[in-house]
Amino acid sequence: MRNNWLRKVENCIESGKNEILIISADLGFGVFEDFEKKFPKNFINCGVSEQNMIGLAAGMALRGKKVFCYSIGNFPTLRCLEQIRNDVCYHQLDVCIVTVGAGFGYGQLGMSHHATEDLSIMRCMPNMSCYIPYDDQNASVITEKILSSKGPSYLRLERISSKKIGKTEEETQFENPKLMTERVGNTVIISCGGITEEAIKLRELLSKTGEVASVFAIQSFEDVNHSDMLKVLSKVDTVISIEENILSGGLGSWLSEIICAYGLGVKLRAFGLEGYFTSIVGDQKYLRKHCGIDATTIFEKLKQNMS
């Protein structure tokens, strides 16, 4: 996903938009070397100083720059939340915070590198648009949207490349909610980000029991039209949400807000992280299973209610 984002930024600069700037907080070995050589005036490494990075980005945005701030998972978000709130969001500046390693992407490095609360926190920031690509191609589409718009934004990328999930040309367009399979059955599985692959696996497991479900991937909370989401929710009996983020304030919370606001009689089963820290170390798939947000574990929990 990171390469797709960076390629789109490079293409935009090559087209003549020299106001674009990337700031890295002492990260990007093997990532930004070529970019810096090609565009030395469009890249700054500010060192291990995330708070200063956001302040610098805000100042550059006030001077007409479109700034991308890049770092791992929770470092350019949780570490400098005050600067994001006061400097970027309050002034509605054209700054995009880009993180790599969503959820347990850097799971081998322990809880300090788990990006498992960032989506909830960034979603509640006024004027902030949050974008959560589900595969590499979708990351390119979302980057194009960010490049063509203005204002504070948050781009949450997976650490590893995600194979293409969308199957049709329509699915490469930026629309919310994103239809991933033909809309059938009385159950819909809604996900965001790379964990959409678990949602698709869950649909396959449910199909073996005769349960037919659709899968949708939400790319952004802010850009979704509630009327479009209502069309989905009003035609099903059960909604299953899956996210690699704490349940409080995340995708499940967002869906419950819509269900309650419009008085929908749909049953919501939200699966995400329970809001506790884990000291277990492992790769992303291992930690998903350990925390019960992989397709097999979710299926077993759902099956208990079926019986």
C-alpha positions in Angstrom: 0.0 0.0 0.0 2.8 2.4 0.9 4.4 2.1 -2.6 1.0 2.8 -4.2 0.6 5.9 -2.1 4.1 7.1 -2.9 3.8 6.4 -6.6 0.6 8.6 -6.8 2.4 11.4 -5.0 5.3 11.2 -7.3 3.1 11.3 -10.4 1.3 14.3 -9.0 4.6 16.2 -8.5 5.8 15.2 -12.0 2.6 16.7 -13.4 3.7 20.1 -12.1 2.2 20.3 -8.6 5.4 21.3 -6.8 3.6 22.4 -3.7 3.4 18.8 -2.4 5.8 18.0 0.5 6.6 14.7 2.3 7.9 14.9 5.9 9.3 11.8 7.5 10.0 11.3 11.2 13.4 9.6 10.7 11.7 6.7 8.8 11.7 5.4 5.3 15.0 3.5 4.8 14.5 1.8 1.5 11.4 3.8 0.9 12.2 7.5 0.3 15.8 7.4 -1.0 14.8 7.5 -4.7 12.0 10.0 -4.0 14.5 12.4 -2.2 16.9 12.1 -5.1 14.2 12.9 -7.7 12.5 15.6 -5.6 15.0 17.0 -3.1 12.9 20.1 -2.5 9.8 18.0 -1.8 11.2 15.9 1.1 12.2 16.6 4.7 13.4 14.2 7.3 12.7 16.0 10.6 14.2 13.2 12.8 12.6 11.5 15.7 10.4 14.5 16.5 6.8 13.8 15.6 5.4 16.8 17.5 7.7 19.1 15.6 6.9 17.3 12.4 3.2 18.2 12.8 4.0 21.8 13.7 6.3 22.1 10.7 3.6 20.6 8.5 1.1 23.2 9.8 3.5 26.0 9.1 4.2 24.8 5.5 0.5 24.3 4.9 -0.1 27.9 5.9 2.4 28.8 3.2 0.4 26.9 0.6 2.0 23.5 0.7 0.1 20.2 0.7 2.0 18.2 3.3 2.1 14.4 3.9 3.5 13.4 7.4 4.8 9.9 7.4 5.6 7.4 10.2 4.8 4.1 11.8 1.3 3.4 13.2 0.6 5.3 16.3 3.7 7.6 16.3 2.4 10.5 14.2 -1.0 10.3 15.8 -1.0 9.4 19.5 2.4 11.0 20.2 1.4 14.4 18.8 -2.4 14.5 19.2 -2.3 18.0 20.7 -0.5 19.4 17.6 -2.9 17.6 15.3 -5.9 19.0 17.2 -4.7 22.6 17.7 -2.4 23.2 14.7 -3.9 21.2 11.9 -7.6 20.5 12.6 -8.5 23.8 14.3 -7.1 25.7 11.3 -8.4 23.2 8.8 -5.0 22.9 7.1 -4.1 20.8 4.1 -2.1 18.2 6.0 -2.4 14.4 5.5 -1.0 12.2 8.3 0.1 8.9 6.7 0.7 5.9 8.9 2.0 2.4 7.9 1.4 -0.7 10.0 -2.3 -0.5 10.7 -3.5 -2.6 13.7 -0.9 -5.4 14.3 1.2 -4.6 11.3 4.3 -4.2 13.5 3.1 -6.9 16.0 6.6 -8.3 16.4 7.8 -5.1 18.0 5.3 -5.2 20.8 2.4 -3.0 22.1 4.3 0.2 21.6 4.0 -0.4 17.9 0.4 -1.6 17.9 -1.8 0.9 16.0 -5.0 -0.2 17.6 -6.6 3.0 19.0 -5.6 5.5 16.3 -8.7 5.1 14.1 -11.0 5.8 17.0 -9.0 8.8 18.1 -8.5 10.3 14.7 -12.2 9.8 13.8 -13.3 12.1 16.6 -11.0 14.9 15.6 -13.1 17.8 14.1 -12.5 18.5 10.4 -10.4 15.3 10.1 -11.2 12.8 7.3 -10.1 9.3 7.9 -9.3 6.9 5.0 -8.8 3.2 5.4 -7.7 1.4 2.2 -8.5 -2.4 2.0 -6.0 -3.3 -0.8 -3.2 -1.8 -2.8 -5.4 -0.7 -5.7 -7.8 1.0 -3.3 -4.9 2.8 -1.7 -4.1 4.4 -5.0 -7.7 5.5 -5.5 -7.9 7.0 -2.1 -4.5 8.8 -2.6 -5.9 10.4 -5.7 -8.9 11.6 -3.8 -6.7 13.1 -1.0 -4.5 14.8 -3.6 -7.5 16.4 -5.3 -9.1 17.7 -2.1 -8.0 19.9 0.8 -8.1 19.8 4.6 -6.9 17.6 7.4 -6.8 13.9 6.5 -5.6 10.6 8.0 -4.5 7.7 5.7 -4.1 4.4 7.5 -2.0 2.0 5.5 -1.2 -1.7 6.0 2.4 -2.6 6.4 2.5 -5.4 3.9 1.1 -5.3 0.3 -2.5 -6.4 0.2 -3.7 -8.5 -2.7 -6.5 -7.1 -4.8 -9.9 -7.6 -3.2 -12.1 -5.7 -5.7 -13.0 -7.7 -8.7 -14.6 -5.2 -11.1 -13.8 -1.8 -12.6 -16.6 -0.3 -10.5 -14.8 -1.3 -7.4 -11.8 0.8 -8.2 -13.9 4.0 -7.9 -14.2 5.9 -4.7 -17.7 5.1 -3.5 -19.0 4.4 0.0 -20.1 1.9 1.0 -17.9 -0.2 -1.3 -19.7 -3.2 -2.7 -17.4 -6.2 -2.6 -19.8 -9.0 -3.5 -23.2 -9.1 -5.0 -25.7 -7.9 -2.4 -27.6 -11.0 -1.3 -28.9 -12.6 1.9 -30.1 -11.3 5.2 -26.6 -10.7 6.6 -24.0 -8.1 5.7 -20.4 -8.1 6.8 -18.9 -4.6 7.0 -15.2 -4.1 7.5 -12.5 -1.5 7.0 -8.8 -1.8 6.0 -6.7 -4.9 5.4 -8.8 -7.0 7.7 -11.4 -7.1 4.9 -9.7 -10.3 3.9 -11.0 -11.9 7.1 -14.5 -10.6 6.3 -14.3 -12.4 2.9 -13.1 -15.6 4.6 -16.0 -15.3 7.1 -18.5 -15.0 4.2 -17.1 -18.2 2.8 -17.3 -20.0 6.1 -20.9 -18.8 6.6 -21.8 -20.0 3.1 -20.9 -23.6 4.1 -23.6 -23.5 6.7 -26.2 -22.1 4.2 -25.9 -18.5 5.5 -25.7 -16.1 2.5 -24.0 -12.8 3.3 -22.7 -9.7 1.5 -19.4 -8.0 2.2 -18.8 -4.3 2.2 -15.6 -2.4 2.9 -15.8 1.1 4.3 -13.0 3.4 2.9 -14.0 6.5 4.9 -16.4 7.5 7.6 -16.7 11.1 6.7 -17.4 10.7 3.0 -20.1 8.0 3.4 -23.6 9.2 2.6 -25.9 8.0 5.4 -28.7 7.4 2.9 -26.4 5.0 1.0 -25.6 3.1 4.2 -29.3 3.0 5.1 -30.0 1.3 1.9 -27.7 -1.5 3.0 -28.7 -1.7 6.6 -32.5 -1.6 5.9 -32.4 -4.6 3.7 -30.7 -7.0 6.1 -31.5 -8.6 9.5 -28.0 -8.9 10.8 -24.9 -6.7 10.5 -21.4 -8.1 11.4 -18.6 -5.6 11.7 -14.9 -6.5 11.7 -12.1 -4.1 12.5 -8.5 -4.2 13.6 -9.0 -1.4 16.1 -10.5 -1.1 19.5 -14.3 -1.3 19.5 -14.8 2.0 21.3 -15.1 4.7 18.7 -14.3 2.6 15.7 -16.3 1.0 12.9 -18.7 -0.9 15.2 -19.4 2.4 17.1 -20.0 4.3 13.9 -22.5 1.7 12.7 -24.3 1.7 16.0 -24.6 5.5 15.8 -26.3 5.2 12.4 -28.6 2.3 13.6 -29.6 4.2 16.7 -30.0 7.6 15.0 -32.4 6.2 12.4 -34.1 3.6 14.7 -33.3 0.6 12.6 -34.3 -2.8 13.8 -31.1 -4.5 12.7 -29.0 -6.7 14.9 -25.3 -5.6 15.1 -22.5 -8.0 16.0 -19.3 -5.9 16.4 -16.0 -7.7 16.4 -12.8 -5.8 17.2 -10.3 -5.4 20.0 -11.8 -5.3 23.5 -9.8 -2.3 24.7 -7.0 -4.1 26.6 -3.3 -4.2 25.8 -1.7 -7.5 24.9 1.9 -8.3 25.8 2.0 -11.1 23.3 4.4 -10.7 20.4 3.8 -12.1 16.9 3.0 -11.3 13.3 -0.3 -9.7 12.2 -2.2 -12.9 11.5 -1.1 -14.5 14.8 -2.2 -11.5 16.8 -5.5 -11.3 15.0 -6.2 -14.9 16.0 -4.9 -14.3 19.6 -7.3 -11.4 20.0 -10.2 -13.2 18.3 -10.7 -11.1 15.2 -9.8 -13.7 12.6 -12.5 -15.2 10.4 -12.3 -18.7 12.0 -12.7 -17.4 15.6 -15.5 -15.0 14.7 -17.3 -17.8 12.8 -17.0 -20.1 15.9 -18.5 -17.3 18.1 -21.4 -16.8 15.6 -22.0 -20.5 15.4 -22.5 -20.7 19.1 -25.4 -18.3 18.8 -26.8 -20.3 15.8 -27.1 -23.5 17.8 
